[in-house]
Every structure is written in structure tokens, then in C-alpha cells.
């Protein structure tokens, strides 16, 4: 009998001979296998059958309370547990926007979020921005112009802290101004705060959620980057009225919350102190991997940039006249890959930038990737 090919187990697809700087995935050694095993055993020992039954609609109280205290949310009733940030974006788009609505997005932005919004049948429009990020005043003007033209503008999506793809962080003044624009225009501002805990040096600035009246901002968080993506676990901070609407969705009522057993284990992982110990380890690792990548990009590829203060990504401007699309072809021919900047825009821009992930490759592979990218750049120039 001919053996049948095995179905895939993980998302990542390794390509022989390619050092891939395109994947925003954790380094395998950064995943807390042993600590998570201990937390799972502790959870089953203390919670018993409560860890394996149907959960509460908004998530187990243990995790919601830990998150509320750790993130200074104020009230655990403002927390709804999700199956990661992508799930949260899907839920919020279906809840707060209608097909045909305009959804404003900070560009460049997380490219896979654009697909989630597009699945809901909305129109994506780039918010005005400059070298400092999204322009709050210009965004307010754009909302008014669109509405005068008869368009319904419902949501504004931004990754203001250690952003994907740029690694940039929005300034304090613009954070306040952006929340004021949202409040004044009746927009719901979705703050994707996925990378907050991966800060290398100074702590991340205050959330947009904490700077607002907490009616115009909905904050999305995730443990995919800070702990492990396989957990499929995240959360939403929102006004109680939004949390209640999420709780009433049919599949939540039917299923009894999302990912209950994992959420219970995460509560143990957090409250036991293991989360903070793990964060200290991965911050050191990823800061070192960032420094290795930037050093070799500068030396071997001539790409010099300000080190991102957190997250997983470096955003590199290409030399004048070099196209990211053309460079990608030559780079893969030489055994290195990345994501072209045009993937992170909704208006055709971005071919003069590339996104490079420093999370997945170790030091030796990163050094080789930098050398190969440098050779590719010299070839296309």
C-alpha cells in the first residue's frame, strides 16, 4: 500500500535553502514548553473538572481578573477572552461595522488584518500619515469629508505600539489626539496592542484605551507573541456594553466561552509569576536577535535604521531606485526572503520598503541572511 502524505501540523512552511526573514514567528527555543507544562499540571490539580468543562461566556474569571489587575484595566467586566488577536478583529468587525462601511487603517499596517476586514465586505481607506505615524488631525478631516460624501465610517484600526510592520511607536501627543478624534467623530478606534509586552528597554507608553474615556477605544491583546501562538489566546478591553454584545453571540452562548482550558492555564501561568520570568527571557533573546540583524543589515546590505524599541520587526527603506518586488526575486535566488512593503498598504504604496522579522532565526542564520540580502541588493543596484 502506498503511504499517504501526512497533513501539515504547523503553519510555517520551511523552504530548503531559504533563510526566511518574512515570518513573524517565535524562535523555537523561546517557547516556554517546560513552564507551560508545569502551569497545566498546577491548573488541573487546583481546578480539576472546572478546567475542562464549558467555560463562562466572557472567559474564566481567573484570567479576566489577572489581566485587569496587571494591565490596570480597572474592571474585569471590561475584558472578553478571545482565540487570539485575529479572532478579536473578526468579532469586532462583524459587531461594529456593516458591509459597505469605510474602515480607516493606519498605513503601513498589519497586512493580515486587512484580509480580516475585507472578509466583512467593508472598504479599506488609508488614514493620513507622515514620518511620525498616523496624523490625527488629517484623519479627522478625512472622516468629515467621507461623511459629507454620504459614506458611513465606522472603525479606525491602528497598531500604535511596536507596530507591525514598522516597529514604530506613536508619540504621547498623537496618542491623546487620536483618541480625541475618535471620541469627537463617533468612530470606534481599534487599538491592536499585540506587541506591548515585548519592550526592549523602556516600558511601552500608556495604551490608547487608558488615555480615552473607554467608550471610543477597543483594545485588542494577545499572548501569541509574548507566550506562544499555539495557545490561540487573546482578549478585548472594551466598554461593558460591547463585552455584553460579544457574550450574547450565538456561538459563544452555544460553546461556553472561547478556549476555556487554555485560558485557565494562562491564568495560572500569569498569577504564579511564570509569565514575568518568561518575558524577561524572551526580551533578552529578541533584543539580541534584533541587534544581530541590524548589525548585519548595516554591514552587509548598507541598510541603516533606528532599532525598534519592541516587537519583532524592522522596516527598511530601500536605496533610491530599488524595487522591493525586484529585490525579492533576486534575494530568494540567493537564499533569503522577506515581505515586500506593498503588502502592508491598501493604496499601492510601499514598494520602496521591506519588512524583516528578527524573531525566528538564530544569530548564525541571521548573520547569513544579512550577507545574502546584501549580495542581492548589490546585484539589483
Beta strands, then each sheet from edge to edge (+ up, - down):
strand 1: 19-20
strand 2: 79-82
strand 3: 102-106
strand 4: 123-127
strand 5: 129-130
strand 6: 133-134
strand 7: 153-158
strand 8: 188-192
strand 9: 217-222
strand 10: 234-237
strand 11: 313-317
strand 12: 336-337
strand 13: 339-340
strand 14: 353-357
sheet 1: 1+ 12+
sheet 2: 2+ 10- 9+ 8+ 7+ 3+ 4+
sheet 3: 5+ 6-
sheet 4: 11+ 14- 13+
end
